[in-house]
């Protein structure tokens, strides 16, 4: 079982928390020889390396990387390859959501989101491709989202970046069919991670808050009711990788995607209902923001 992960050299971006940390731990559990944790958050990255190194000494490496900054992921991959000798697996996991009224999105923030969620993924992939071609094998596993498959309201920016990741991955999967270089994307639905605090965290950074202050505030944020346990989501992801699936959908929203493809009117009714709930939330959130207060109503999912 899990032979494909034994002795692997893997890079995981966005590895300091959530999906990225859980992916890194699972790789180590399954016998990876070295896992490179990469993340922009130096504080959380150091904590993640310390925690994993206690359980898996000598097999955990870390590098502070902001994949949205030109050249950083390429330089980090070069360093990992130089130290570890090769790269067998690249998990392009780093990214963040943006569920927000589109007319209120700052154009610079939109560009940064594209750089993080899509350009960083593409640049990491382009960097490892020649290495994997030379080795004759490899895996590139990209984080997408059900948002990239389903056109939910208030996610025009986020969904478009994830749709780009999905298309990019699928094109490469067909291009490299018949080789031992594999491309996969995973599209989660609601999973119980800190992603539901990510938008607020970004706003707090822009306001000058420290990472310690942001971490403290995150403790009070709960995922939507019914969110999938992270451990369950990771099991689905790794099962999909082992089966060689190009498209790995994680969570019950796979039924919604089927509905979107086969019964557009039924899907539209659900999307409009979600839109109404989100509209009410954001109207109240903007009222609170004008008063300098955090939202006093929960995000509806």
Backbone as a ProteinNet text record, in pm:
[ID]
protein_1_A
[PRIMARY]
XXXXXXXXXXXXXXXXXXXXXXXXXXXXXXXXXXXXXXXXXXXXXXXXXXXXXXXXXXXXXXXXXXXXXXXXXXXXXXXXXXXXXXXXXXXXXXXXXXXXXXXXXXXXXXXXXXXXXXXXXXXXXXXXXXXXXXXXXXXXXXXXXXXXXXXXXXXXXXXXXXXXXXXXXXXXXXXXXXXXXXXXXXXXXXXXXXXXXXXXXXXXXXXXXXXXXXXXXXXXXXXXXXXXXXXXXXXXXXXXXXXXXXXXXXXXXXXXXXXXXXXXXXXXXXXXXXXXXXXXXXXXXXXXXXXXXXXXXXXXX
[TERTIARY]
83.9	0	87.9	46.8	109.9	255	290.6	428.8	476.9	386.5	427.7	484.5	456.8	504.4	634.5	670.9	790.3	916	1000.9	1128.3	1112	991.7	970	1029.3	1070.4	1110.9	997.4	933.8	813.6	825.6	762.9	747.6	599.2	565.7	427.3	424.4	355	340	215.7	214.3	104.5	103	223.5	236.8	227.5	215.2	221.4	92.2	-16.7	-145.3	-241	-357.2	-465.7	-428.1	-475.2	-449.4	-300	-220.5	-78.1	-6.5	-37.2	24.3	-21	-150	-203.1	-145.4	-128	-65	78.1	150.8	290.5	300.6	215.3	217.6	182.4	84.9	45.6	160	230	344.6	451.2	476.4	575.2	526.6	398.5	340	358.2	346.5	353.5	496.2	596	734.2	814.7	768.2	846.1	983.1	1086.1	1222.3	1245.7	1183.7	1199.2	1075.9	1027.5	917	960.6	953.7	986.6	859	850.5	738.3	768.2	679.5	698	573.1	594.6	482.2	533.4	444.1	484.1	489.9	419.8	407.6	521.7	625.9	745.4	716.7	628.9	596.5	532	426.8	357.4	446.5	529.7	618.1	716.6	772.9	866	795.5	672.4	595.6	565.1	528.7	497.1	619.2	734.7	856.1	893	884.7	918	828.2	698.6	603.6	629.9	650.4	671.6	809.9	908.8	1044.4	1056.6	974.5	975.6	930	836.6	784.6	863.3	917.9	987.6	1125.2	1215	1343.6	1426	1485.6	1574.4	1506.3	1372.9	1301	1218.4	1227.2	1144.9	1235	1207.4	1281.9	1181.8	1227.6	1134.6	1202.7	1121.6	1169.7	1058	1086.1	987.3	976	855.5	832.9	696.7	694	567.6	554.3	471.4	465.7	405	344.1	288.4	395.2	515.3	625.6	710.4	731.7	804.3	939.6	964	1093.5	1111.7	1023.9	1048.3	1027.5	921.2	898	1003.7	1046.8	1150.1	1280.7	1320	1443.8	1432.6	1315.8	1295.7	1302.4	1245.4	1251.7	1396	1471.1	1612.5	1687.3	1660	1728.4	1691.2	1563.3	1519	1583.3	1591.3	1651.3	1801.2	1866.1	2009.8	2039.9	1957.4	1980.5	1938.2	1821.6	1764.4	1792.6	1845.4	1888	1787.3	1659.1	1556.1	1423.6	1322.1	1185.8	1093.6	1029.8	938	793.6	757.6	618.9	615.9	532	507.2	359.3	327.7	190.5	177.1	117.2	91	-36.3	-19.7	-135.4	-163.6	-62.9	-80.1	-188	-263.5	-368.9	-458.3	-552	-647.4	-778.7	-886.9	-1018	-1040.7	-1144.5	-1194.9	-1343.2	-1422.9	-1567.4	-1611	-1647.2	-1663.6	-1743.3	-1817.6	-1887	-1786.3	-1806.5	-1706.5	-1678.1	-1779.7	-1759.2	-1674.5	-1656.1	-1576	-1432.6	-1399	-1264.7	-1169	-1062.6	-958.4	-885.5	-865.3	-798.5	-662	-587.4	-456.9	-472.7	-576.3	-602.4	-640.1	-714.6	-751.1	-624.4	-534	-409.7	-325.8	-320.4	-244.7	-305.3	-438.8	-505.5	-470	-468.7	-430.4	-285.5	-197.5	-56.4	-39.5	-117.7	-106.5	-173.4	-300.1	-379.6	-349.8	-306.1	-283.9	-139.6	-87.4	47	150.6	139.8	234.4	230	109.2	92.5	158.6	132.2	187.5	339.8	396	541.3	610.8	551.6	608.2	608.4	498.3	486.7	588.9	601.3	696.9	839.7	866.1	1002.1	1035.4	940.9	973.4	963.9	893.8	873.7	1004.3	1102.9	1227.4	1296.3	1286.6	1346.2	1278.1	1145.8	1071.5	1089.4	1098.6	1123.4	1259.4	1358.6	1491.9	1489.5	1412.6	1401.3	1308.7	1220.7	1125.9	1004.4	983.8	868.3	843.9	724.4	693.6	543.9	506.8	367.4	356.4	260.7	225.7	78.6	52.3	-84.4	-123.9	-224.9	-261	-391	-390.1	-510.4	-603.2	-722	-825.8	-939.4	-1062.1	-1176.4	-1303.3	-1406.4	-1537.2	-1579.6	-1524	-1552.3	-1504.3	-1404.9	-1357.9	-1444.2	-1533.5	-1624.1	-1766.4	-1802.5	-1939.5	-1941.2	-2026	-2028	-2112.4	-2059	-2133.4	-2119.2	-2224.8	-2218.5	-2121.3	-2063.9	-1967.2	-1831.3	-1807.1	-1676.9	-1616.3	-1649.5	-1601.5	-1449.2	-1383.6	-1237.1	-1177.6	-1218.3	-1163.7	-1192.4	-1317.5	-1356.6	-1280.4	-1255.7	-1184.9	-1040.7	-976.1	-838.7	-837.3	-934.8	-937.8	-979.3	-1067	-1101.3	-977.4	-892.7	-768.5	-677.1	-666.9	-584.1	-636.3	-767.9	-827.4	-796.7	-816.4	-789.8	-641.3	-555.8	-410.8	-371.4	-424.8	-391.7	-443.4	-566.7	-625.5	-552.2	-513	-436.6	-306.5	-236.7	-110.1	-130.2	-239.6	-267.2	-282.1	-351	-364.7	-230.8	-158.3	-31.1	70.3	70.9	169.1	111.9	-5.8	-63.9	31.6	44.6	135.1	275.6	303.1	432	414.1	522.1	514.2	519	478.3	463.1	313.6	264.4	120.6	78.3	-39	-93.7	-233.4	-257.6	-385.2	-428.3	-559.9	-611.5	-714.6	-716.4	-817.9	-906.5	-1035.9	-1137	-1220.8	-1183.7	-1261.7	-1388	-1486.7	-1600.3	-1564.7	-1662.1	-1633.3	-1560.8	-1438.7	-1358.5	-1318.4	-1317.4	-1293.1	-1145.6	-1105.6	-970.6	-981.6	-866	-865	-894.9	-933.2	-960.9	-1075.9	-1165.8	-1281	-1243.3	-1120.2	-1070.4	-974.2	-939.7	-832.6	-860.9	-985.3	-1016.5	-1001	-1051.9	-1038.5	-892.2	-815.7	-673.3	-601.4	-636.2	-572.9	-607.4	-732.6	-772.9	-697.8	-676.9	-603.2	-457	-396.1	-258	-249.9	-344.9	-346.5	-362.7	-430.3	-451.2	-332.3	-228.7	-108	-104.6	-197.9	-198.5	-84.3	-33.2	75	19.3	108.4	64.9	16.3	74.2	27.5	-115.9	-147.1	-282.6	-381.6	-338	-424.4	-452.1	-349.2	-366	-463.1	-457	-547.2	-691.2	-710.3	-845.7	-903.2	-815.9	-861.9	-923.8	-887.9	-938.4	-1090.2	-1148.1	-1292.5	-1373.2	-1306.5	-1375.5	-1406.1	-1532.2	-1575.2	-1610.9	-1583.9	-1624.3	-1775.8	-1831.7	-1977	-2023.5	-2146.3	-2204.1	-2199.2	-2157.7	-2151.7	-2021.4	-1924.8	-1795.7	-1728.5	-1663.9	-1596.3	-1473.6	-1451.4	-1331.2	-1207.5	-1103.4	-982	-920.4	-916.9	-858.7	-932.2	-1064.2	-1142.5	-1110.2	-1095.8	-1062.9	-926.8	-829.8	-695.5	-697.3	-776.3	-788.2	-843	-943.7	-1001	-895.8	-820.5	-716.9	-612.4	-558.3	-451.5	-503.3	-627.7	-685.6	-695.4	-734.3	-742.7	-607	-504.1	-369.1	-324.2	-346.6	-304.3	-379.4	-502.6	-579.9	-543.7	-464.3	-423.7	-530.9	-619.4	-728.1	-677.3	-711.4	-673.5	-755.6	-884.2	-974.7	-1025.9	-987.4	-1025.1	-1120.7	-1246.5	-1346.7	-1365.6	-1353.8	-1355.7	-1479.2	-1574.1	-1692	-1820.1	-1932	-2062.9	-2103.1	-2029.8	-2066.9	-2045.6	-1989.5	-1979.5	-2119.5	-2218.8	-2356.9	-2404.8	-2360.3	-2396.4	-2334.7	-2212	-2147	-2221.4	-2264.1	-2343.9	-2473.3	-2536	-2658.2	-2630.4	-2519	-2483.1	-2468.5	-2413.8	-2391.7	-2520	-2613.2	-2729.4	-2863.2	-2871	-2997.8	-2967	-2939	-2893.5	-2996.1	-3124.7	-3227.7	-3229.9	-3217.9	-3215.6	-3093.6	-2980.9	-2861.5	-2880.6	-2941.5	-2961.4	-3042.3	-3140.8	-3222.1	-3136.3	-3045.6	-2956.7	-2857.7	-2801.7	-2704.3	-2767.4	-2890.6	-2958.4	-2990.4	-3023.4	-3048.4	-2920.1	-2808.9	-2680.3	-2646.5	-2672.2	-2644.8	-2722.7	-2849.5	-2932.6	-2877.3	-2835.1	-2779.7	-2648.4	-2564.9	-2437.3	-2458.9	-2557.2	-2586.9	-2626.3	-2710.5	-2752.5	-2632.8	-2546.2	-2428.2	-2338	-2307.1	-2213.6	-2271.8	-2400.9	-2462.6	-2442.3	-2464.3	-2444.7	-2297.2	-2210.9	-2067.6	-2014.1	-2062.6	-2018.5	-2069.8	-2188.1	-2240.3	-2152.1	-2115.1	-2028.5	-1891.2	-1836.8	-1705.5	-1705.2	-1815.3	-1825.4	-1820.7	-1859.1	-1856.6	-1728.1	-1639	-1514.5	-1530.1	-1633.3	-1661.9	-1650.3	-1618.6	-1620.7	-1764.5	-1787.2	-1925.4	-1986.9	-2114.4	-2181.2	-2278.5	-2263.7	-2343.8	-2248.2	-2275.9	-2184.8	-2194.1	-2080.8	-2081.5	-2167	-2257.6	-2351.8	-2294.6	-2169.5	-2110.6	-2131.8
-119.9	0	125.5	224	356	351.7	250.7	235.2	356.4	424	533.7	651.6	660.1	771.7	740.6	611.5	573.1	627.1	691.1	748.2	865.3	918.4	1031.6	1160.2	1248.2	1384.4	1475.3	1542.4	1619.3	1763.6	1852.1	1992.7	2017.2	2085	2123.1	2272.2	2349.4	2492.1	2514.2	2626.2	2649.9	2544.4	2503.3	2384.4	2412.4	2537.6	2569	2539.5	2516	2492.9	2424	2386.7	2336	2218.1	2223.3	2116	2089.9	2196.2	2179.2	2105.3	2139.8	2070.4	1924.8	1902.3	1765.5	1681	1739	1668.2	1630	1724.2	1699.2	1584.7	1586.8	1480.2	1344.9	1343.7	1217.2	1162.4	1248.1	1203.7	1139.7	1202.6	1148.3	1017.6	1012.8	888.2	773.8	805.7	703.9	675.8	736.6	698.7	789.6	912.7	1005.3	1027.3	1033.4	1052.2	1195	1290	1430.9	1507.8	1592.1	1680.9	1823.9	1906.7	2048.8	2127	2187.2	2272.3	2413.5	2468	2604.3	2686.5	2806.5	2890.7	3033.3	3131.9	3272.2	3313.5	3238.9	3274.7	3209.9	3289	3235	3180.6	3246.3	3201.9	3064.1	3048.2	2919.6	2812.7	2853	2757.4	2696.3	2780.2	2730	2634.7	2668.2	2580.6	2447.1	2453.1	2330.7	2241.3	2300.3	2219.6	2156.4	2233.7	2181.6	2063.6	2078.7	1972.8	1846.1	1859.9	1741.5	1681.2	1765.8	1714.4	1631.1	1661.5	1581.3	1438	1423.1	1290.4	1223.2	1305.5	1251.1	1318.3	1295.9	1366.8	1339.9	1449.1	1438.3	1433.5	1432.8	1420.3	1544.2	1645.4	1765	1885.5	1957.1	2077	2190.5	2312.9	2424	2539.6	2617.2	2734.5	2837.5	2956.7	3063.2	3113.2	3098.8	3132.3	3198.7	3306.3	3367.3	3340.2	3245.5	3204.5	3311.6	3415	3523.4	3622.7	3610.9	3701.4	3638.2	3712.1	3660.9	3603.5	3479.8	3416.5	3339.4	3359.7	3295	3144	3098.2	2954	2884	2947.7	2887.3	2869.9	2975.4	2968.2	2862.5	2852.6	2754.4	2612.3	2588.8	2455.6	2419.7	2517.2	2493.5	2451.4	2520.8	2488.5	2348.5	2316	2183.9	2074.8	2095.2	1995.6	1983.4	2095.9	2094.3	2017.9	2037.1	1972.3	1825.7	1799.5	1663.9	1579.1	1640.5	1563.7	1552.2	1563.9	1553.2	1599.2	1613.4	1642.5	1540.2	1457.8	1356.8	1406.5	1491.3	1537	1683.9	1758	1898.1	1915	1952.4	1985.1	2136.8	2190.7	2334.1	2363.9	2372.3	2384.9	2528.7	2615.9	2752.1	2827	2905.5	2986.8	3041.4	3124.7	3176.4	3207.4	3213.2	3241.8	3391	3423.3	3560.9	3552.6	3546.5	3550.3	3687.3	3774.5	3916	3983.2	4089.5	4161.7	4209.5	4173.5	4199.2	4347.6	4432	4575.4	4637.2	4565.2	4615.6	4563	4479.7	4423.4	4526.9	4552.4	4641.3	4574.3	4645.5	4582	4523.6	4589.2	4535	4403.2	4394.9	4269.8	4158.6	4193.1	4093.5	4039.8	4129.7	4087.1	3999.2	4035	3954.9	3815.1	3809	3679.5	3591.9	3651.1	3577.1	3529	3616.8	3579.5	3463.2	3463.2	3358.4	3229	3238.2	3117.7	3051.2	3128.6	3069.6	3083.5	3206.9	3225	3148.7	3152.1	3077.9	2928.8	2876.8	2734.7	2703.6	2788.7	2765.8	2774.5	2874.1	2891	2775	2727.4	2610.9	2489.7	2471.6	2358.7	2368.3	2486.9	2504.7	2480.5	2511.6	2493	2345.1	2265.1	2123.3	2037	2085.5	2001.6	1951.7	2037.8	1986	1884.9	1904.9	1810.6	1674.7	1677.5	1552.3	1485.6	1564.4	1506.9	1436.8	1499.4	1438.9	1308.5	1307.5	1186.5	1083.3	1128.4	1038.1	1006.2	1081.5	1054.8	1173.5	1176.4	1279.4	1303.6	1374.4	1409.6	1557.9	1623.8	1761.4	1760.7	1796.6	1792	1933.4	1988.2	2128.9	2147.3	2242.9	2275.5	2362.2	2310.8	2390.3	2409.2	2400.1	2420	2387.2	2348.9	2337	2470.6	2578.9	2711.5	2727.4	2648.6	2654.4	2575.8	2492.9	2411.9	2467.1	2538.2	2586.4	2738.5	2806.9	2954.1	3012.6	3006	3060.6	3212.3	3282.8	3429.4	3472.6	3589.7	3651.9	3582.6	3501.1	3435.9	3453.5	3562.8	3581.9	3580.8	3647.1	3652.6	3516.7	3462.7	3335.4	3222.4	3210.6	3100.4	3103.7	3223.1	3232.2	3185.2	3211.2	3161.7	3009.2	2953.3	2808.5	2738.5	2801.7	2746	2741.1	2843.4	2845.2	2730	2704.5	2593.5	2460.2	2443.8	2318.5	2298.1	2400.5	2389.8	2363.7	2436.7	2419	2273.9	2219.4	2082.4	1981	1997.9	1902.8	1904	2021.5	2029.5	1951.4	1968.2	1898.1	1747.8	1708.4	1564.9	1498.2	1564	1509.2	1515.2	1624.4	1642	1534.6	1495.6	1399.2	1258.7	1236.6	1102.7	1003.2	886.9	786.3	794.8	898	909.3	875.9	882.9	860.4	992.8	1100.9	1231.3	1259.6	1281.4	1286.3	1422	1467	1595.4	1573.1	1628.9	1609.6	1740.8	1759.9	1873.2	1822.4	1883	1845.5	1965.9	1939.5	2044.4	2013.9	2073.4	2048.5	2134.6	2083.5	2162.5	2215.8	2247.2	2298.5	2193.4	2226.3	2140.3	2222	2159	2229.7	2266.3	2376.6	2431	2580.2	2646	2789.7	2873.8	2810.7	2886.2	2986	2954.2	3041.7	3170.2	3174.4	3295.6	3370.5	3311.8	3365.5	3506.2	3533.9	3667.4	3770.8	3739	3830.4	3848.2	3739.3	3748.1	3843.9	3837.7	3926.3	4071.5	4097.3	4233.8	4281.7	4193.6	4230.4	4261.3	4186.7	4215.8	4353.4	4384.3	4515.1	4627	4594.7	4694.6	4702.8	4621.4	4629.8	4538.2	4443.4	4350.3	4249.4	4203.1	4104.9	3964.9	3872.1	3734.3	3671.9	3714.1	3664.9	3709.7	3837.2	3889.2	3818.9	3792	3723.1	3580.2	3511.9	3374.5	3369.3	3466.5	3470.6	3492.2	3583.1	3609.8	3489	3412	3295.7	3188.8	3186.4	3083.5	3089.7	3206.6	3224.4	3199.9	3162	3141	2992.8	2961.9	2824.1	2800.2	2680.2	2647.8	2634.7	2642	2625.1	2490.4	2486.3	2362	2254.8	2136.4	2025.6	2015.9	2103.1	2098.2	1962.9	1912.7	1782.7	1790.9	1687.1	1680.2	1678.7	1752.3	1759.7	1621.7	1539.7	1405.2	1324.2	1337.9	1266.3	1318.9	1451.5	1511.9	1464.5	1456.7	1412.2	1266.2	1183.6	1043.1	1033.4	1115	1116.1	1161.3	1265.2	1316.3	1209.5	1145.3	1048.3	922.3	885.9	773.6	807.3	931.2	973.6	975.4	1020.3	1020.8	878.3	788	649.4	582.9	625.7	570.8	637	743.3	811.6	901.7	954.2	1039.5	1180.4	1230.1	1367.3	1467.9	1439.7	1530.3	1463.3	1519.1	1461.8	1559.4	1523.7	1608.2	1560.1	1652	1617.9	1678.1	1592.3	1640.2	1618.2	1644.2	1615.4	1707.4	1818	1908.3	1846.8	1725.3	1655.6	1635.8	1621.6	1608.6	1738.5	1850	1979.8	1997.2	1948.5	1959.3	1876.1	1757.8	1675.3	1747.2	1811.7	1887.9	2003.1	2071.8	2184.2	2138.5	2018.4	1966.2	1913.1	1864.3	1794.1	1865.5	1953.4	2021.7	2163.9	2249.9	2385.4	2467	2443.6	2519.6	2485.9	2357.4	2317	2376.5	2376	2436.5	2586.1	2652.2	2796.7	2833.6	2752.4	2780.5	2776.6	2680.6	2670	2786.3	2818.7	2927.8	3061.4	3083.9	3209	3216.8	3103.2	3099.7	3131.4	3072.2	3101.1	3248.6	3301.8	3442.1	3534.5	3501.6	3584.8	3584.5	3468.7	3458.7	3535.3	3522.6	3593.9	3744.8	3785.6	3929	3988.5	3917.8	3966	3973.6	3872.8	3872.6	3991.4	4011	4117	4256.1	4271.6	4400.7	4433.5	4334	4356.7	4374.4	4295.1	4305.6	4443.4	4498	4631.4	4738.7	4719.1	4811.6	4808.8	4689	4674.7	4736.4	4713.3	4767	4919.2	4980.1	5126.4	5179.6	5093.9	5131.1	5084.9	5024.2	4974.3	4846.8	4769	4646.4	4524.6	4409	4285	4244.4	4157.5	4111.6	4047.5	4077.6	4019.4	3908.5	3861.1	3748.1	3649	3517.8	3418.3	3413.9	3381.8	3364	3242.3	3253.4	3143.8	3026.8	3036.5	2927.7	2947.9
0	0	0	-75	-76.9	-124.4	-203.7	-249	-328.3	-399	-486.1	-407.9	-278.8	-198.3	-124.5	-117.1	-43.3	-110.3	-29.9	-74.2	-170.8	-181.9	-271.5	-213.9	-303.4	-267.3	-311.5	-217.1	-248.1	-200.7	-275.9	-237.4	-217.1	-107.6	-81	-52.2	-136.2	-108.4	-22.5	48	141.3	250.3	295	378.9	528.4	568.1	711.2	785.2	712.5	779.2	682.7	734.8	651.5	564.1	439.4	343.6	328.2	315.9	290.6	400.9	526	639.7	643.5	622.5	625.7	512.5	393.7	281.8	318.1	376.3	413.1	512.9	612.8	714.4	652.5	563.6	500.2	414.8	343	263.8	353.3	466.2	559.4	621	654.6	706.2	607	479.2	374.3	328	394.1	368	278.1	252.1	170	233.8	150.2	200.8	246.4	177.8	214.1	168.2	256.2	221.3	250.5	146.3	158.6	184.4	303.5	337.9	289.1	207.9	157.7	187.2	240.7	279.7	296.1	280.8	295.9	442.9	529.5	670	749.3	776.2	840.4	980	1053.5	1188.7	1187.4	1108.4	1100.9	1037.1	942.9	876.1	976	1062.6	1163.3	1259.5	1297	1385.8	1318.5	1190.5	1116.6	1103.7	1069.7	1057.2	1191.2	1297.7	1430	1466.5	1442	1476.8	1397.4	1267.2	1184.3	1205.8	1231.1	1249.5	1376.6	1475.9	1598.6	1571	1477.4	1444.6	1333.1	1241.9	1124.8	1112	1206.5	1206	1080.9	1030.4	915.4	780.8	780.5	653.3	620	704.8	688	663.8	554.9	520.2	500.9	514	494.2	423	355.3	283.1	280	328.4	324.2	179.9	123	-18.5	-34.4	-109.3	-151.4	-300.6	-337.5	-478.2	-568.3	-508.1	-588.9	-633.2	-576.3	-610.1	-719.8	-824.4	-941.5	-902.3	-940.7	-923.5	-795	-694.8	-564.6	-570	-633.3	-634.9	-719.7	-826.9	-911.3	-833.8	-759.6	-681.3	-571.4	-510.5	-403.3	-457.4	-574.3	-635.4	-670.7	-722	-750.5	-623.8	-512.6	-387.3	-339.4	-345.3	-301.2	-385.2	-513.8	-603.4	-577.3	-551.7	-524	-394.8	-292.3	-162.6	-165.3	-224.4	-217.8	-340.8	-447.1	-563.3	-675.3	-643.4	-745.2	-683.7	-768	-723	-787.7	-706.2	-758.4	-762.1	-665.4	-653.6	-617.7	-686.5	-653.5	-625	-502.3	-464.8	-464.8	-570.4	-578	-498.3	-367.1	-278	-235.1	-239.6	-189.2	-266.4	-194.4	-255.2	-146.8	-185.4	-87.7	-157.3	-80.4	-139.8	-157.1	-225.7	-229.8	-263.1	-160.4	-176.6	-128	-222.4	-190.1	-302.2	-271.7	-379.3	-484.1	-606.6	-710.8	-728.1	-715	-734.4	-623.8	-512.8	-401.9	-405	-502.5	-509.2	-567.7	-494.6	-543.6	-660.5	-772.9	-887.8	-854	-765.8	-727.3	-652.2	-569	-497.1	-593.4	-699.1	-800.6	-867	-904.7	-968.7	-876.5	-747.8	-652.1	-638.1	-641.7	-632.9	-752.7	-871.5	-992.3	-981.5	-933.7	-918.2	-820.7	-714.2	-612.8	-657.2	-694.7	-719.6	-853	-951.2	-1083.5	-1132.8	-1138.5	-1194.2	-1112.6	-979.6	-896	-921.7	-941.7	-975.1	-1109.2	-1206.9	-1341	-1340.8	-1269.6	-1269.4	-1197.9	-1089.3	-1022.2	-1112.9	-1185.2	-1276.7	-1389.5	-1448.7	-1558.4	-1511.2	-1384.8	-1333.2	-1315.9	-1265.9	-1240.7	-1366.2	-1467.5	-1586.6	-1648.6	-1675.4	-1733.5	-1641.8	-1511.3	-1417	-1427	-1434.7	-1442.2	-1578	-1683.1	-1815.3	-1818.5	-1755.6	-1750.6	-1672.4	-1562.5	-1480.3	-1543	-1632.3	-1696.7	-1612.9	-1503.8	-1418.6	-1325.9	-1268.3	-1170.7	-1159	-1054.4	-1029.2	-997	-1059.5	-1025.6	-986.1	-861	-807.8	-767.7	-834	-818.5	-741.6	-650	-573.1	-656.9	-681	-746.8	-646.3	-690.6	-601.2	-677.9	-603.6	-667.5	-724.7	-668.1	-723.1	-865.7	-905.2	-1043	-1138.6	-1083.9	-1165.1	-1165.3	-1056.8	-1040.6	-1028.8	-1105.6	-1105.1	-992.6	-870.7	-758.1	-750.2	-710	-698.7	-589.6	-609	-518.4	-520.1	-623.2	-635.1	-774.4	-840.7	-978.3	-985	-890.2	-892.2	-857.6	-744.4	-697.2	-796.1	-838.4	-925.8	-1057.3	-1109.4	-1237.7	-1225	-1110.5	-1093.5	-1082.9	-1013.9	-997.5	-1126.9	-1204.2	-1335.1	-1424.7	-1413.2	-1490.6	-1448.8	-1319	-1269.6	-1323.4	-1321.5	-1369.7	-1517.7	-1597.7	-1741.5	-1768.5	-1698.8	-1712	-1683.7	-1574.9	-1534.6	-1635.3	-1679	-1772.9	-1907.1	-1953.5	-2078.7	-2067.6	-1955.8	-1936.4	-1922.6	-1858	-1843.2	-1979.6	-2071.8	-2207	-2281.8	-2263.4	-2334.2	-2296.3	-2168.5	-2120	-2105.2	-2161.9	-2158.7	-2225.2	-2164.8	-2219.8	-2164.1	-2081.4	-2014.5	-1867.1	-1791.8	-1647.3	-1571.5	-1638.8	-1573.7	-1567.3	-1446.9	-1422.6	-1366.1	-1409	-1365.2	-1309.8	-1192.1	-1123.8	-1059.4	-1049.7	-975	-875.7	-757.2	-659.2	-628.5	-631.3	-614.9	-491.6	-377.6	-256.3	-250	-180	-136.3	2.1	85.2	219.3	303.1	343.4	429.3	551.5	665.8	791.6	806.5	740.5	751.7	780.5	786.8	813.6	689.7	578.7	457.4	476.4	570.7	591.6	665.7	715.3	778.6	686.9	573.9	490.6	439.5	399	350.3	462	580.1	692.8	731.9	724.9	757.4	663.7	535.2	438.4	466.8	503.8	538.1	662.1	758.8	880	848.1	755.2	715.3	651.2	566.3	500.9	602.3	714.2	820.1	916.4	890.3	971.6	1091.6	1100.7	1213.2	1198.9	1313.5	1312.3	1288.3	1250.9	1230	1361.1	1472.6	1602.7	1629.2	1598.8	1617.3	1525.1	1402.5	1306.7	1353.8	1402.5	1450.5	1567.6	1653.4	1768.4	1722.9	1628.4	1577.3	1504.9	1439.5	1362.2	1450.5	1578.5	1668.7	1684.1	1657.4	1676.8	1550	1442	1314.4	1296.2	1274.1	1254.4	1108.6	1055.1	918.4	910.1	788.7	773.7	827.3	871.5	921.7	813.6	852.1	757.5	680.5	711.2	641.1	663.6	559.4	564.8	655.1	736.4	818.9	729	770.5	690.1	669.3	772.5	758.1	651.9	647.3	545.9	406.5	396	266.4	216.5	307.3	269.1	224.3	290.9	248.6	106.3	75.3	-60.2	-160.8	-126.2	-215.8	-246.4	-144.3	-166.7	-235.9	-209.6	-283	-431.5	-462.7	-601.7	-669.4	-597.1	-652.3	-684.1	-590	-610.3	-725.7	-749.9	-861.8	-994.5	-989.3	-1111.7	-1170.8	-1087.1	-1135.8	-1166.3	-1283.3	-1317.8	-1238	-1220.7	-1151.5	-1024.2	-910.8	-781.2	-712.8	-706.4	-642	-499.5	-406.2	-264	-198.9	-160.6	-91.1	-169.2	-102.5	-159.2	-273.8	-294	-402.6	-539.7	-544.2	-672.9	-732.3	-644	-691.8	-754.5	-698.1	-755.2	-893.5	-908.8	-1039.1	-1142.8	-1103	-1193.4	-1230.3	-1130.8	-1156.8	-1253.1	-1232.7	-1319.8	-1465.1	-1482.8	-1618	-1682.6	-1601.4	-1656.8	-1637	-1538.4	-1508.9	-1465	-1562.7	-1532.6	-1455	-1480.8	-1410.9	-1261.9	-1228.1	-1088.1	-1017.9	-1087.9	-1028.5	-1008	-1105.4	-1096.3	-972.3	-938.6	-820.1	-693.3	-686.8	-570.2	-567.7	-684.2	-691.8	-653.2	-696.6	-662.6	-513.7	-455	-310.6	-232.9	-275.7	-212.8	-230.2	-349.2	-375.9	-283.7	-258.8	-170.7	-27.9	19.3	154.9	165.2	64.8	66.9	54.2	-24.9	-39.1	94.5	168.6	300.1	395.5	387.7	474.4	443.4	315.9	280.5	304.2	283.8	315.7	463.4	549.1	692.1	725.3	661.8	688	650.6	539.7	497.7	593.5	646	747.2	871.8	914	1031.4	1005.3	884.5	851	857.3	813.9	817.4	960	1056	1197.8	1266.5	1186.5	1242	1322.1	1291.5	1365.4	1275.2	1332.5	1252.8	1224.6	1126.1	1098.3	1221	1246.9	1362.7	1322.8	1198.8	1150.9	1087.1	1094	1037.5	885.5	823.4	678.8	643.7	547.3	521.3	442.9	398.1	320.5	172.2
[MASK]
+++++++++++++++++++++++++++++++++++++++++++++++++++++++++++++++++++++++++++++++++++++++++++++++++++++++++++++++++++++++++++++++++++++++++++++++++++++++++++++++++++++++++++++++++++++++++++++++++++++++++++++++++++++++++++++++++++++++++++++++++++++++++++++++++++++++++++++++++++++++++++++++++++++++++++++

